Amino acid sequence: MPLQVFLNELSCASECGADEVAEGMRTFVAVLKELRRWRDISLATQSPLDQAELARGYYYAQWRNDARNKDEHRFIQRMRDRCTTFTAALHEAASPHHDGLWHRHNGLDVQGLGAARLAKGMAVSLPLAPYWDAPWLELDIEELSEDPETGEPVAKASSEQVRHASRPAHLDEHEAWGRLDGLDHVTSGAELWSGRADFFPNLQFLPHVQDHLEKLDPMWFKGARQLLRQLQATAAQWDPDSPTGPHWEAPNIRGEHENARSERMWVDNGKEECFQLHGNLNRNAGRIYFRLVHEEKAIRIAHIGHHL
């Protein structure tokens, strides 16, 4: 499932001119490119982007027709199959929404920021005003419901922060979440394999592990997904120069007994290597066998499945 990204429509309501919008759109596209580096994304806008205003009285079509913006326009064109509206994106995400729900920021209604919250996605803004220069934005939420005793409408107020970026630097603290958020929607070993570069950038897999995942016993799937998530978190924060080794996010990671290590050898880049580190999949029934690759700050996996 792609990462759902929602354009904050209020960031397209500035009084900026063509030059400022052109610069802002270059930064906006840089944010989208960085998000695409993590995983596939879907961009939701209030109205179809090619009909939208980018600033008051300045439309996407005007920006698109400016020759200096051709590269950014081509990037957005290549995303056209992944562009949708707020309503369609919320429907796709099966997000709860009803008429008695309002999201406000600084007293103003914000549909895009609210949709990002409901879909548990990411909000993005054009960097055309200083109040969008933040990695999180505070939302005031008002929801109408019916009093169970009187039947009268009552308003419930709350506040919540939504993930946000208007510059690539804002994405730093969202990267781990962005890469792994879609993992909970993966339901098969084949999907784990096809999405491995997005979900597990610090994990490497010997080629035959594809067959292991595609034929994975369903009883081990959730355990494998969780252990791979934990190994990725471990590898991402691991300092290969540390004398103490990684801090394992998963419980009960251990090495093989000395007399069994000779049976945990796999050919890796033309050389036999020992993959004796391992963790459990489900009630000790399955295993993932792996080794640390210090020079690449990575964990390389040789076996996912039955206990050898």
C-alpha positions in Angstrom: 0.0 0.0 0.0 1.5 3.4 -0.9 2.1 6.1 1.7 -0.7 8.5 1.5 0.4 12.1 1.2 -2.1 15.0 1.5 -1.4 18.5 0.1 -2.4 21.2 2.6 -4.7 23.4 0.6 -4.1 26.5 2.8 -0.5 26.5 1.7 -1.8 27.2 -1.8 -3.6 30.4 -0.7 -0.7 32.8 -0.4 -0.3 36.1 -2.2 3.0 34.9 -3.8 3.9 35.6 -7.4 5.2 33.4 -10.1 8.9 33.5 -9.0 8.1 32.5 -5.4 5.7 29.8 -6.5 8.3 28.4 -8.9 10.9 28.2 -6.0 8.3 26.7 -3.6 7.2 24.1 -6.2 10.9 23.0 -6.6 11.1 22.4 -2.9 7.7 20.7 -2.9 8.8 18.3 -5.6 12.0 17.6 -3.7 9.9 16.5 -0.7 7.9 14.2 -3.0 11.1 12.7 -4.4 12.5 12.0 -1.0 9.2 10.3 0.0 9.3 8.3 -3.2 12.8 7.2 -2.2 11.3 5.6 0.9 8.4 3.8 -0.9 5.6 4.3 -3.3 3.4 7.3 -2.6 -0.1 8.6 -3.4 -0.7 12.3 -3.6 -4.2 13.6 -2.6 -5.3 17.2 -3.3 -8.5 19.1 -2.6 -9.3 19.3 -6.3 -7.5 17.8 -9.3 -4.0 19.2 -9.2 -4.0 20.4 -12.8 -7.0 22.6 -12.0 -5.8 23.9 -8.7 -4.5 27.3 -7.5 -0.9 27.3 -6.3 -1.3 30.9 -5.0 -4.2 33.3 -5.1 -5.0 33.9 -8.8 -2.0 31.8 -10.0 -3.0 28.4 -11.3 -1.1 25.1 -11.9 -1.7 25.6 -15.6 0.2 28.9 -15.5 3.1 27.3 -13.5 3.2 24.3 -15.9 3.5 26.5 -18.9 6.5 28.3 -17.5 9.5 26.7 -19.2 11.7 26.9 -16.1 9.3 24.5 -14.3 9.3 21.7 -16.9 11.4 19.2 -14.9 9.1 19.5 -11.8 6.0 19.3 -14.0 7.3 16.1 -15.7 7.9 14.5 -12.3 4.3 15.3 -11.2 3.0 14.0 -14.6 4.8 10.7 -14.0 2.8 10.5 -10.7 -0.6 11.2 -12.4 -1.8 7.6 -11.8 -1.0 8.2 -8.1 -2.8 11.5 -7.8 -6.3 11.6 -6.2 -8.6 13.8 -4.2 -9.1 13.9 -0.4 -12.4 12.1 -0.6 -11.1 9.3 -2.8 -8.0 8.9 -0.6 -10.0 8.6 2.6 -12.3 6.1 0.9 -9.3 4.0 -0.2 -7.9 4.1 3.4 -11.2 3.1 4.8 -10.9 6.1 7.1 -13.8 7.2 9.3 -15.3 10.5 8.3 -18.7 12.3 8.8 -20.2 15.7 8.4 -20.0 16.5 12.1 -16.2 16.6 12.2 -14.0 19.6 11.8 -10.2 20.1 11.8 -8.8 23.6 12.3 -5.3 25.0 12.4 -4.8 28.5 13.8 -8.6 28.9 13.6 -8.9 28.0 9.9 -10.6 24.9 8.5 -7.9 22.6 7.0 -9.3 19.7 4.9 -5.9 18.3 3.8 -4.4 18.3 7.2 -7.6 16.7 8.6 -7.6 14.1 5.9 -3.9 13.3 6.7 -4.8 12.7 10.3 -7.8 10.5 9.5 -5.9 8.4 7.0 -2.8 8.3 9.3 -0.8 9.7 6.4 1.6 12.6 5.8 0.6 16.2 5.2 2.8 18.4 2.8 2.7 22.1 2.2 4.1 24.5 -0.3 6.8 26.4 1.6 5.3 29.8 0.9 4.6 31.0 4.5 6.7 30.7 7.7 3.9 28.9 9.6 4.3 25.8 7.3 8.0 25.5 8.2 7.5 22.7 10.8 7.7 18.9 10.8 4.4 18.6 12.9 1.3 20.8 12.8 -1.2 21.1 15.7 -4.8 20.4 14.8 -7.9 21.5 16.8 -10.6 18.9 16.3 -14.3 19.3 17.0 -16.6 16.4 16.6 -20.4 16.4 17.0 -22.1 13.4 18.5 -25.4 12.6 20.1 -25.9 12.5 23.9 -27.0 9.0 24.6 -29.4 10.2 27.4 -31.0 13.3 25.9 -30.4 12.7 22.2 -29.1 16.3 21.9 -26.0 17.0 19.8 -22.9 17.6 21.8 -19.5 18.8 20.7 -16.3 17.1 21.8 -13.1 19.1 21.4 -9.6 17.7 21.3 -6.2 18.4 19.7 -3.7 16.3 17.9 -0.5 16.7 15.9 -0.2 15.6 12.3 3.0 14.6 10.5 4.0 17.3 8.0 6.7 18.5 5.7 7.3 21.6 3.6 11.0 21.0 3.2 13.1 17.8 2.8 14.7 18.5 6.2 11.3 18.1 7.9 11.3 14.4 6.7 14.2 13.3 8.9 12.1 12.5 11.9 9.4 10.8 9.8 11.6 8.5 7.8 11.5 5.4 10.0 7.7 5.7 10.3 7.3 6.4 6.6 9.3 3.3 5.5 7.6 0.9 7.9 4.0 2.3 8.2 2.7 0.3 5.3 4.2 -2.9 6.6 1.1 -3.6 8.7 -1.0 -3.8 5.5 1.3 -6.5 4.0 -0.4 -9.9 4.3 1.8 -12.4 2.5 5.5 -13.4 2.2 5.4 -12.6 -1.5 4.5 -9.0 -0.6 7.3 -8.8 2.0 9.8 -9.8 -0.7 8.5 -7.4 -3.4 8.5 -4.5 -0.8 11.8 -5.4 0.8 13.7 -2.4 -0.5 11.1 0.0 0.9 10.4 -1.7 4.2 13.9 -3.0 5.0 16.6 -0.7 3.5 19.2 -2.0 6.0 18.4 -5.7 5.5 19.9 -7.8 2.7 18.7 -11.1 1.5 20.4 -14.0 -0.3 18.6 -14.7 -3.5 17.0 -18.0 -2.4 15.2 -16.2 0.4 12.7 -15.1 -2.1 11.5 -18.7 -2.4 11.4 -19.0 1.5 9.1 -15.9 1.7 6.9 -16.8 -1.2 6.3 -20.3 0.3 6.3 -19.2 3.9 3.9 -21.2 6.2 1.0 -18.8 7.0 1.4 -19.7 10.7 4.9 -18.0 10.6 3.9 -14.9 8.6 3.2 -12.4 11.4 6.2 -13.6 13.3 8.4 -13.1 10.2 7.0 -9.7 9.5 7.5 -8.6 13.1 11.0 -10.0 13.3 12.1 -8.4 10.0 10.7 -5.1 11.3 12.8 -5.4 14.5 15.9 -6.4 12.6 15.5 -3.4 10.4 15.1 -1.1 13.4 18.2 -2.7 14.9 20.3 -2.3 11.7 19.2 1.3 11.2 20.6 2.4 14.6 23.6 0.1 14.7 27.1 1.5 14.9 29.4 -1.1 13.3 32.3 0.4 15.2 30.7 -0.1 18.6 32.6 -2.8 20.6 29.3 -3.9 22.2 27.6 -4.8 19.0 24.0 -4.0 18.0 21.2 -3.3 20.5 18.7 -5.9 19.5 15.1 -4.6 19.1 13.8 -8.2 19.0 13.9 -10.5 22.1 16.0 -13.6 22.3 18.4 -13.0 19.4 21.3 -15.3 19.9 24.1 -17.2 18.2 24.1 -20.9 17.3 25.8 -23.5 19.5 29.4 -23.9 18.6 28.9 -27.5 17.3 26.1 -26.5 15.0 27.8 -23.5 13.4 29.3 -25.6 10.6 25.8 -26.4 9.5 24.8 -22.7 9.2 26.9 -22.0 6.2 25.6 -20.4 3.0 27.3 -19.2 -0.2 27.4 -15.4 -0.1 29.1 -13.6 -3.0 30.9 -16.8 -4.0 32.2 -17.5 -0.5 30.9 -19.6 2.3 29.8 -17.6 5.2 28.4 -18.5 8.6 24.9 -17.2 9.3 24.6 -18.4 12.9 22.7 -15.5 14.5 19.0 -16.2 14.6 15.6 -15.2 16.1 12.3 -17.0 16.5 9.3 -16.6 14.3 6.4 -18.1 16.2 6.5 -20.0 19.5 10.0 -21.1 18.8 8.8 -23.1 15.7 10.5 -21.1 13.0 13.8 -19.1 12.6 15.4 -16.3 10.7 19.2 -17.0 10.3 21.4 -14.0 9.5 24.8 -12.4 9.9 26.1 -8.9 10.4 27.8 -7.2 7.5 29.9 -4.5 9.2 31.4 -2.9 6.1 27.8 -2.2 4.8 26.1 -1.5 8.1 23.6 -4.2 7.2 22.1 -7.4 8.3 22.1 -10.2 5.6 19.6 -12.9 5.8 20.1 -16.5 4.6 17.1 -18.4 5.9 13.4 -17.7 6.8 11.3 -20.7 7.8 11.6 -24.0 9.7 14.0 -24.5 12.5 17.1 -26.1 11.0 
